[in-house]
Amino acid sequence: MISYNHPLLQIFNKHYNQNYIKKLFNYKLFNHVVMYIVTNKNNIFLQKNDNNEYQTFGGCNFPNNIFRMINSLRLELMDESSILLSNDIVINISSLFIIDKCLIQVVYVKDDLYNLWNPEKAREKLGIIKVPDNIVLNKHNITKISLSGNNIYKLSFNDIYKIKWRNCDFYSLQILIKNNILININNLKFSNKKFFLSNNNINNNIIDFLYIYNYLLDDEIRNIALKNWYPILWTTASNLFIYY
């Protein structure tokens, strides 16, 4: 049992003695997470990287389990865009998708988000490479750096084929569009399909994972993924989302 009150870990505690929950914790099938943020006025929020390419919000670059990576979806979004998903801004959230080894989710939000900034970039300017969980870094207490040149952009979804993308983000976006995940952005409604998979490297672990997820835990984990909650921060997450 894990003595930490968080929606994701409550699922683990509920099924603690079951072999299938141990498998989900030990299957490190994902090494990257990606969040696409689209709005009810046909816009998409993106950031620009050092190569002057547009990209969405995500990260990790290390293999981990479904629980850690669902948390990382929220954490990377918050750290790269200052967007904290809440009932005030969220209209709808998609199911979870696997594209290759990437865990992906689409969030449909109100268009009137403003003053977004990138805490990760701010830390880089301050020379803070690693951020302990007890450090609060927000826009109001940063006085040593300039937040001009903010790299968060709101662009028309109609222009997604006109801009220079980071290849992996555009690749995933095209797959979502081809599978009718992103249609009618002005009134976006997500289907209730189970885990969507686009993967050229299907192996026995992935097949087993999908069976466990879809037939034993889909409703519980999907309900958590669709709700608004605060992510567990870096150090705490690295200690919690492992199976002992």
C-alpha positions in Angstrom: 0.0 0.0 0.0 1.1 3.6 -0.7 0.2 6.1 2.0 -0.4 9.1 -0.3 -3.8 10.6 -1.1 -3.9 11.1 -4.8 -6.5 9.8 -7.4 -3.9 7.8 -9.3 -2.5 6.1 -6.3 -5.9 5.4 -4.8 -6.5 3.1 -7.8 -3.2 1.3 -7.0 -4.2 0.9 -3.3 -7.6 -0.5 -4.2 -6.1 -3.2 -6.4 -2.8 -3.6 -4.5 -2.8 -7.4 -4.1 -3.8 -8.1 -7.7 -1.1 -9.4 -10.1 -2.5 -7.2 -12.9 -1.8 -3.9 -11.0 1.7 -5.0 -10.3 2.1 -5.6 -14.0 0.9 -2.1 -14.9 3.3 -0.6 -12.4 6.2 -2.6 -13.8 5.4 -2.3 -17.5 7.5 0.7 -18.6 6.0 1.1 -22.0 6.1 4.9 -22.4 9.1 7.1 -22.6 7.4 10.4 -23.6 4.2 12.3 -22.9 2.5 14.9 -25.0 -0.5 17.3 -24.4 -2.3 19.1 -27.2 -4.2 22.1 -26.0 -7.0 23.3 -28.3 -9.6 26.0 -27.7 -13.3 26.6 -28.4 -12.4 29.4 -30.8 -10.5 27.2 -33.2 -7.0 27.9 -31.8 -4.2 25.8 -30.5 -1.6 26.7 -27.9 2.0 25.9 -28.8 5.5 26.8 -27.7 8.7 27.5 -29.7 11.9 25.7 -29.2 15.5 26.9 -29.7 15.3 25.8 -33.3 12.4 28.1 -34.0 10.1 25.2 -34.4 6.6 25.0 -32.9 5.9 22.2 -30.6 3.3 21.2 -28.1 3.8 20.5 -24.3 5.4 17.4 -23.0 8.6 15.6 -22.0 10.1 12.9 -19.8 12.4 11.0 -22.2 12.6 8.0 -19.8 10.5 4.8 -19.8 7.9 4.6 -17.1 4.5 3.1 -16.2 1.0 4.3 -17.0 0.5 5.9 -13.6 3.6 8.0 -13.6 3.1 9.1 -17.2 -0.6 10.2 -16.6 0.8 12.3 -13.8 3.6 13.6 -16.1 1.1 14.7 -18.7 -0.3 17.3 -16.2 3.1 18.1 -14.7 4.8 18.8 -18.1 1.9 20.9 -19.2 2.0 23.0 -16.0 5.8 23.3 -16.2 6.0 24.3 -19.9 2.9 26.5 -20.2 1.8 27.5 -16.6 -1.6 25.8 -17.5 -3.1 24.0 -14.5 -6.1 22.1 -15.6 -9.2 23.1 -13.6 -13.0 23.3 -14.0 -12.6 27.0 -14.7 -10.9 26.5 -18.0 -11.4 22.9 -19.2 -14.4 22.1 -21.4 -13.5 18.5 -22.3 -10.6 16.1 -22.1 -9.9 13.2 -24.5 -9.1 9.6 -23.8 -5.5 8.5 -23.6 -3.7 7.6 -26.8 -0.5 5.6 -27.5 1.5 6.6 -30.5 4.6 4.6 -30.7 6.1 4.9 -27.2 4.3 8.2 -26.5 1.3 8.7 -24.2 -0.9 11.5 -25.6 -3.9 13.4 -24.5 -5.9 16.3 -26.0 -7.5 19.0 -23.8 -10.3 21.3 -25.0 -10.2 24.6 -23.1 -11.8 28.0 -23.1 -10.0 30.4 -25.4 -9.5 33.3 -23.0 -6.4 32.0 -21.3 -3.8 34.8 -21.1 -0.5 35.7 -19.5 0.8 32.2 -20.0 4.5 31.7 -19.4 7.1 28.9 -19.3 8.4 28.1 -15.7 10.9 25.6 -17.2 12.5 28.4 -19.4 12.4 30.8 -16.5 14.4 28.3 -14.3 16.9 27.9 -17.1 17.5 31.7 -17.2 18.0 31.6 -13.4 20.4 28.7 -13.7 18.1 26.3 -11.8 18.7 22.9 -13.4 16.7 20.8 -11.0 13.8 22.1 -9.1 13.0 20.5 -5.6 9.4 20.1 -4.8 9.6 22.7 -2.1 10.5 25.5 -4.5 7.7 27.7 -5.6 8.5 29.4 -8.8 5.8 31.7 -10.2 5.5 34.7 -12.3 5.0 37.1 -9.4 8.2 36.3 -7.5 10.6 36.2 -10.4 12.4 39.6 -10.4 15.8 38.6 -11.7 14.8 37.7 -15.2 12.8 39.2 -18.0 9.8 37.3 -19.2 9.7 39.2 -22.5 10.0 37.0 -25.5 7.6 34.5 -24.0 7.6 31.4 -26.1 3.9 30.5 -25.6 1.7 31.1 -28.6 -2.0 30.9 -29.5 -2.4 30.1 -33.2 -5.3 29.4 -35.4 -5.8 25.7 -35.9 -6.4 26.4 -39.6 -2.7 27.4 -39.8 -1.2 24.2 -38.5 0.0 23.2 -42.0 1.6 26.6 -42.6 4.1 26.7 -39.7 7.4 25.0 -39.0 6.8 22.1 -36.5 9.1 19.9 -34.5 8.8 16.7 -36.5 7.6 14.3 -33.7 4.8 16.7 -32.6 3.5 17.2 -36.1 3.7 13.4 -36.8 1.5 12.7 -33.7 -0.9 15.5 -34.6 -1.4 14.2 -38.1 -2.3 10.7 -36.7 -4.9 12.3 -34.3 -6.4 14.2 -37.2 -6.5 11.1 -39.5 -8.3 9.2 -36.8 -10.9 11.9 -36.4 -9.8 12.9 -32.9 -9.5 16.5 -33.8 -12.4 17.5 -35.9 -14.8 20.4 -35.6 -12.6 22.4 -33.2 -15.3 25.0 -32.7 -17.4 22.3 -31.0 -15.0 19.5 -30.1 -16.5 16.3 -28.7 -14.4 13.3 -28.0 -15.7 9.8 -28.5 -15.7 7.3 -25.6 -13.4 4.8 -27.4 -11.0 3.0 -25.3 -7.2 3.4 -25.5 -6.4 4.5 -29.1 -3.2 2.8 -30.3 -1.0 3.6 -33.3 2.2 1.6 -32.8 4.5 -0.1 -35.3 6.4 -1.9 -32.5 3.6 -3.9 -30.8 5.1 -6.6 -28.5 3.7 -9.0 -25.9 4.0 -6.5 -23.1 1.9 -3.9 -25.0 -0.7 -6.5 -25.8 -0.9 -7.6 -22.2 -1.0 -4.0 -21.0 -3.9 -3.2 -23.3 -5.8 -6.3 -22.2 -5.4 -5.4 -18.5 -6.2 -1.7 -19.1 -9.2 -2.2 -21.4 -10.9 -5.1 -19.7 -10.0 -4.6 -16.0 -9.2 -0.9 -15.2 -10.4 1.2 -18.2 -13.3 2.9 -16.4 -11.3 3.8 -13.3 -8.2 5.1 -15.0 -10.1 6.8 -17.7 -12.3 8.6 -15.1 -9.1 9.8 -13.4 -7.6 10.9 -16.7 -10.7 12.9 -17.6 -10.8 14.9 -14.4 -8.9 17.9 -13.2 -6.4 17.4 -10.5 -3.0 18.8 -9.4 0.0 16.7 -10.5 2.4 15.2 -8.0 5.7 17.1 -8.3 9.0 15.7 -9.5 10.9 14.2 -6.6 7.7 12.9 -4.9 6.5 11.4 -8.1 9.8 9.6 -8.8 9.5 8.0 -5.3 5.8 7.1 -5.5 5.2 5.7 -8.9 7.3 2.6 -8.6 6.2 -0.8 -7.4 7.9 -2.2 -4.3 
